[in-house]
Amino acid sequence: MINIKFNAVNTINYLAGMEGNLKKAQISGTNKMAAQGLTQARKEIRQEYNIQLKHLTGKTSRGETITSVKKTFSELNPAKIVGYEQGISLGKFKVEQVDTGVEVEVKKGTPKTIKHAFGPKIARLGKGVWMRVGKERTPIKRLLGPGPAVMLRSRKVSKAVIDFIDQKFKSIMDHEIKYFLKIK
């Protein structure tokens, strides 16, 4: 005869702890996937566009990062990649002053000339690309290229990032569940 003692209180406490650990695993896995997805997004953007990594990850004049991961602390708000919507100065892309204006190559392999533009060699103008607003010498305005969010939304970049997330998410969640439930 087998004698089994069943303690309902201990079982309920164990299951409640397991539920809490599963939520922690879900939150941790989502945050890790968002961080890895951001890294992959930066790689894909740099393969498509002529921009250095420091210009995607640098600080703006307002002190906020251009692209970052907004982490989640509850299962109701998923982690997500956020992008600073304002465009990046054209001077951060591949630029060259030519006789007719400025030649800018935002996307790799597609240079375009902006007539009457100036400034990529002028340090006091921040080496940006500028254009006169009227017929007078002033005022001038800085020309902007696409922002990180716009670059991320391009078909080629977004498809590559989504494919990467689809490929990696299951293994990351499996690892986090094993870690939080202490399964070997």
C-alpha positions in Angstrom: 0.0 0.0 0.0 1.3 3.4 -1.0 0.6 6.3 1.4 0.6 9.8 -0.2 0.2 12.9 1.8 -1.3 15.8 0.0 -0.9 19.3 1.3 -3.3 21.6 -0.6 -1.8 24.8 0.8 1.7 24.0 -0.3 0.5 23.0 -3.7 -1.4 26.2 -4.2 1.6 28.3 -3.0 3.9 26.4 -5.4 1.5 27.0 -8.4 1.1 30.7 -7.5 4.9 31.1 -7.4 5.1 29.4 -10.7 2.6 31.8 -12.2 4.6 34.8 -10.9 7.8 33.3 -12.3 6.2 32.7 -15.7 5.2 36.4 -15.8 8.8 37.4 -14.9 10.1 35.1 -17.7 7.6 36.7 -20.2 8.7 40.2 -19.3 12.4 39.4 -19.3 12.1 37.5 -22.6 10.2 40.4 -24.3 12.8 42.9 -23.1 15.7 40.8 -24.3 14.0 40.3 -27.7 13.4 44.0 -28.1 17.1 44.8 -27.3 18.3 42.2 -29.8 15.7 43.4 -32.3 17.0 46.9 -32.0 20.6 45.8 -32.6 19.5 43.9 -35.7 17.5 46.9 -36.9 20.6 49.1 -36.7 22.5 46.5 -38.7 19.8 46.3 -41.4 19.5 50.1 -41.5 23.3 50.5 -42.0 23.3 47.9 -44.8 20.6 49.9 -46.7 21.5 53.5 -45.8 24.8 55.4 -45.8 24.9 56.4 -42.1 27.3 55.6 -39.3 26.2 53.8 -36.2 27.0 56.7 -33.9 24.4 58.8 -35.7 21.7 56.3 -35.0 22.6 55.8 -31.4 23.8 59.3 -30.4 22.1 61.9 -28.2 20.0 64.7 -29.6 20.2 68.3 -28.4 17.3 67.5 -26.0 19.2 64.7 -24.4 17.1 61.8 -25.6 18.5 58.8 -27.5 17.4 58.7 -31.1 16.6 55.0 -31.0 16.2 52.9 -27.9 14.3 50.1 -26.3 11.3 51.1 -24.2 11.3 48.2 -21.7 8.2 46.7 -20.2 7.5 46.1 -16.6 4.1 44.4 -17.0 2.7 41.9 -19.4 0.1 44.4 -20.6 2.7 46.8 -22.1 5.0 45.0 -24.5 8.6 46.2 -25.0 9.0 48.1 -28.2 11.7 49.9 -30.3 11.1 53.6 -30.3 12.6 56.0 -32.9 13.1 59.7 -32.7 10.8 61.0 -35.5 12.7 64.1 -36.6 14.9 63.5 -39.6 18.6 63.2 -39.3 20.7 66.0 -40.8 21.8 65.2 -44.3 25.4 66.0 -43.3 25.4 62.7 -41.3 25.0 60.7 -44.5 27.6 60.5 -47.3 27.9 64.1 -48.7 30.2 65.9 -51.0 30.3 69.5 -52.1 30.2 69.8 -55.9 30.1 72.9 -58.2 26.3 72.8 -58.7 25.4 72.1 -55.0 25.8 69.1 -52.7 25.8 65.5 -53.7 24.1 63.3 -51.1 23.9 59.6 -51.0 21.3 58.6 -48.4 20.6 55.1 -49.7 23.7 53.2 -50.8 24.2 53.4 -54.5 21.8 56.2 -55.2 23.6 59.6 -55.1 21.5 62.7 -55.7 22.5 66.3 -56.2 20.8 69.1 -54.3 21.3 72.3 -56.4 22.3 75.5 -54.6 22.9 73.6 -51.3 26.1 74.2 -49.3 27.8 73.5 -46.0 29.2 70.0 -45.6 32.8 71.3 -45.3 31.9 74.3 -43.1 32.6 73.4 -39.5 30.7 76.4 -38.0 27.5 75.1 -39.7 28.0 71.7 -38.1 29.0 70.2 -41.4 25.3 69.8 -42.3 23.7 70.5 -45.6 22.0 74.0 -45.8 20.0 76.0 -48.3 19.0 79.6 -48.5 15.3 80.3 -47.8 14.9 83.4 -50.0 17.0 85.5 -52.4 19.0 87.0 -49.5 22.0 85.4 -47.8 20.0 84.8 -44.7 18.0 83.0 -43.5 19.2 79.5 -44.2 17.6 76.2 -43.3 19.2 72.8 -42.5 18.1 70.0 -44.8 17.1 66.8 -43.1 17.1 63.2 -44.3 14.9 60.4 -43.1 14.7 59.7 -39.4 15.5 56.3 -37.8 11.8 55.4 -37.6 11.3 56.1 -41.3 14.4 54.0 -42.2 13.1 51.1 -40.0 9.8 51.2 -41.8 11.3 50.6 -45.2 10.2 47.2 -46.6 13.6 45.6 -46.8 14.7 46.6 -43.3 11.4 45.8 -41.6 11.1 42.4 -43.3 14.6 41.5 -42.2 14.0 42.6 -38.6 10.7 40.7 -38.4 12.3 37.6 -39.8 15.1 37.8 -37.2 12.5 38.2 -34.4 10.5 35.3 -35.7 13.6 33.1 -35.7 15.0 34.1 -32.3 11.9 34.7 -30.1 11.1 31.0 -29.3 14.6 30.2 -28.1 14.8 33.3 -25.9 11.5 32.6 -24.3 12.5 28.9 -23.7 15.7 30.1 -22.1 13.9 32.6 -19.8 11.2 30.1 -18.7 13.9 27.6 -17.8 15.8 30.2 -15.9 12.9 31.6 -13.9 11.4 28.2 -13.2 14.8 26.8 -12.3 14.5 23.9 -14.9 17.8 22.4 -16.0 
